[in-house]
Amino acid sequence: MENELNYYSNTPVGQQLLVHFKGRAALRRSIPLFPFSFKGLFGKKAAAGKNDQNAERHDSACHAV
């Protein structure tokens, strides 16, 4: 107990908090801000849009004959 008191009394507050801030930053970076990726979300929509356009072209070609 006395060792801990000496450590805290002899160590500047900023240096004590640095350990806490590093751990907190590592935790924040490990947890995603959104539960999905924008690349995956927009990639699926873009692929679906291309398929819809191809289907429309195929239908219009059939009706034009």
Z-matrix of the N, CA and C atoms (Angstrom, degrees):
N
C 1 1.444
C 2 1.525 1 110.56
N 3 1.318 2 115.76 1 -41.97
C 4 1.463 3 120.05 2 -179.52
C 5 1.524 4 111.03 3 -66.70
N 6 1.341 5 116.04 4 -34.84
C 7 1.470 6 120.08 5 176.78
C 8 1.523 7 111.04 6 -61.45
N 9 1.334 8 116.28 7 -43.18
C 10 1.459 9 120.95 8 179.79
C 11 1.521 10 110.55 9 -63.65
N 12 1.312 11 117.49 10 -42.16
C 13 1.461 12 120.79 11 179.06
C 14 1.520 13 111.07 12 -62.97
N 15 1.333 14 116.45 13 -41.29
C 16 1.463 15 119.90 14 178.21
C 17 1.523 16 110.75 15 -64.99
N 18 1.323 17 116.49 16 -40.20
C 19 1.467 18 119.78 17 179.05
C 20 1.527 19 110.71 18 -60.74
N 21 1.332 20 116.23 19 -49.54
C 22 1.458 21 120.08 20 -177.22
C 23 1.527 22 111.99 21 -68.67
N 24 1.304 23 118.03 22 -34.86
C 25 1.462 24 119.84 23 -179.86
C 26 1.530 25 111.82 24 -75.55
N 27 1.329 26 117.75 25 -26.18
C 28 1.467 27 121.27 26 -178.40
C 29 1.524 28 113.28 27 -96.02
N 30 1.317 29 118.04 28 -9.86
C 31 1.470 30 121.95 29 -177.50
C 32 1.525 31 109.44 30 -104.59
N 33 1.334 32 117.20 31 129.90
C 34 1.475 33 119.14 32 178.06
C 35 1.530 34 111.51 33 -60.25
N 36 1.316 35 115.98 34 150.50
C 37 1.461 36 122.06 35 -176.23
C 38 1.535 37 110.41 36 -60.48
N 39 1.316 38 117.26 37 -41.75
C 40 1.464 39 120.31 38 179.81
C 41 1.519 40 112.42 39 -59.22
N 42 1.307 41 116.57 40 -39.72
C 43 1.464 42 120.63 41 179.47
C 44 1.527 43 110.59 42 -70.12
N 45 1.319 44 117.64 43 -34.29
C 46 1.457 45 121.00 44 176.83
C 47 1.529 46 110.61 45 -66.56
N 48 1.330 47 116.08 46 -40.82
C 49 1.463 48 120.18 47 -178.20
C 50 1.523 49 112.30 48 -75.53
N 51 1.315 50 117.99 49 -22.78
C 52 1.460 51 121.64 50 -179.18
C 53 1.526 52 111.07 51 -58.14
N 54 1.310 53 117.74 52 -40.70
C 55 1.465 54 122.00 53 177.89
C 56 1.526 55 109.42 54 -61.94
N 57 1.323 56 116.64 55 -44.29
C 58 1.461 57 121.30 56 179.91
C 59 1.530 58 110.95 57 -64.15
N 60 1.330 59 117.34 58 -44.84
C 61 1.466 60 121.14 59 -177.95
C 62 1.528 61 112.15 60 -66.49
N 63 1.317 62 117.81 61 -36.27
C 64 1.478 63 120.49 62 177.37
C 65 1.515 64 110.82 63 -64.62
N 66 1.315 65 117.06 64 -42.65
C 67 1.467 66 120.80 65 178.34
C 68 1.519 67 111.77 66 -65.46
N 69 1.328 68 116.28 67 -40.86
C 70 1.458 69 120.70 68 180.00
C 71 1.531 70 110.90 69 -66.96
N 72 1.333 71 117.50 70 -39.91
C 73 1.465 72 121.23 71 178.71
C 74 1.524 73 110.60 72 -65.10
N 75 1.317 74 117.24 73 -40.68
C 76 1.464 75 120.48 74 178.69
C 77 1.532 76 110.53 75 -63.53
N 78 1.308 77 117.01 76 -40.16
C 79 1.459 78 121.10 77 178.75
C 80 1.532 79 110.64 78 -66.25
N 81 1.318 80 117.57 79 -44.40
C 82 1.463 81 121.32 80 179.93
C 83 1.526 82 111.29 81 -62.04
N 84 1.310 83 117.39 82 -37.10
C 85 1.468 84 120.28 83 -179.37
C 86 1.524 85 112.59 84 -75.66
N 87 1.319 86 117.05 85 -20.41
C 88 1.463 87 119.72 86 -179.10
C 89 1.532 88 112.14 87 -85.30
N 90 1.328 89 117.85 88 -18.45
C 91 1.462 90 121.73 89 -179.37
C 92 1.520 91 108.79 90 -100.70
N 93 1.337 92 119.33 91 123.20
C 94 1.459 93 120.33 92 -179.17
C 95 1.534 94 111.26 93 -67.69
N 96 1.334 95 115.20 94 145.82
C 97 1.454 96 120.26 95 179.65
C 98 1.519 97 110.62 96 -71.51
N 99 1.321 98 116.56 97 -37.99
C 100 1.458 99 122.50 98 177.57
C 101 1.525 100 108.23 99 -118.11
N 102 1.330 101 118.96 100 145.74
C 103 1.465 102 120.75 101 -177.05
C 104 1.534 103 113.18 102 -78.21
N 105 1.325 104 117.68 103 11.71
C 106 1.459 105 121.72 104 179.72
C 107 1.519 106 108.49 105 -145.12
N 108 1.313 107 117.26 106 163.64
C 109 1.462 108 120.07 107 177.00
C 110 1.519 109 109.03 108 -100.39
N 111 1.309 110 116.69 109 140.16
C 112 1.456 111 120.64 110 179.38
C 113 1.524 112 111.05 111 -66.62
N 114 1.311 113 116.47 112 -33.57
C 115 1.461 114 120.36 113 178.46
C 116 1.527 115 110.20 114 -62.56
N 117 1.299 116 116.99 115 -44.25
C 118 1.459 117 120.59 116 178.42
C 119 1.519 118 111.73 117 -67.09
N 120 1.322 119 116.34 118 -38.38
C 121 1.453 120 120.78 119 -178.71
C 122 1.523 121 111.36 120 -67.69
N 123 1.328 122 116.94 121 -49.23
C 124 1.459 123 120.53 122 -178.42
C 125 1.518 124 111.87 123 -76.31
N 126 1.316 125 117.61 124 -27.18
C 127 1.452 126 120.70 125 177.05
C 128 1.517 127 111.50 126 -65.46
N 129 1.331 128 116.84 127 -39.79
C 130 1.471 129 120.93 128 178.89
C 131 1.522 130 110.91 129 -67.60
N 132 1.333 131 117.20 130 -40.88
C 133 1.460 132 120.77 131 179.92
C 134 1.521 133 110.60 132 -66.59
N 135 1.323 134 117.11 133 -40.93
C 136 1.460 135 120.66 134 179.97
C 137 1.526 136 110.29 135 -65.65
N 138 1.323 137 117.06 136 -41.70
C 139 1.465 138 120.50 137 178.91
C 140 1.526 139 110.11 138 -66.17
N 141 1.310 140 117.42 139 -39.86
C 142 1.465 141 120.78 140 179.06
C 143 1.520 142 110.24 141 -66.21
N 144 1.323 143 117.68 142 -38.59
C 145 1.461 144 121.51 143 178.10
C 146 1.514 145 111.80 144 -63.91
N 147 1.314 146 117.71 145 -39.47
C 148 1.471 147 121.37 146 178.87
C 149 1.526 148 109.91 147 -66.12
N 150 1.321 149 117.29 148 -40.54
C 151 1.464 150 120.62 149 179.05
C 152 1.524 151 110.76 150 -64.95
N 153 1.331 152 117.06 151 -39.36
C 154 1.467 153 120.92 152 178.44
C 155 1.521 154 111.03 153 -63.99
N 156 1.326 155 117.50 154 -40.40
C 157 1.458 156 121.15 155 179.74
C 158 1.524 157 110.59 156 -65.95
N 159 1.324 158 117.16 157 -40.79
C 160 1.457 159 120.73 158 178.97
C 161 1.527 160 110.71 159 -65.42
N 162 1.315 161 116.77 160 -38.36
C 163 1.464 162 120.67 161 179.48
C 164 1.525 163 109.77 162 -65.88
N 165 1.332 164 118.14 163 -39.93
C 166 1.458 165 121.44 164 178.91
C 167 1.528 166 110.42 165 -65.16
N 168 1.299 167 117.05 166 -40.65
C 169 1.466 168 120.61 167 179.38
C 170 1.528 169 110.00 168 -63.68
N 171 1.327 170 115.82 169 -41.56
C 172 1.456 171 119.74 170 -179.27
C 173 1.530 172 109.89 171 -64.86
N 174 1.333 173 117.22 172 -43.07
C 175 1.460 174 121.12 173 179.29
C 176 1.518 175 110.86 174 -64.35
N 177 1.326 176 117.94 175 -43.50
C 178 1.458 177 120.26 176 -177.38
C 179 1.538 178 110.27 177 -67.75
N 180 1.326 179 117.06 178 -32.19
C 181 1.472 180 120.14 179 178.69
C 182 1.532 181 109.01 180 -67.80
N 183 1.331 182 117.51 181 -38.42
C 184 1.453 183 121.04 182 -179.61
C 185 1.539 184 111.02 183 -67.95
N 186 1.318 185 116.15 184 -38.40
C 187 1.463 186 120.32 185 -178.20
C 188 1.512 187 111.96 186 -75.21
N 189 1.319 188 117.11 187 -25.48
C 190 1.461 189 120.29 188 -177.74
C 191 1.530 190 111.28 189 -74.58
N 192 1.315 191 118.27 190 -20.66
C 193 1.464 192 121.42 191 -176.62
C 194 1.458 193 112.74 192 -76.53
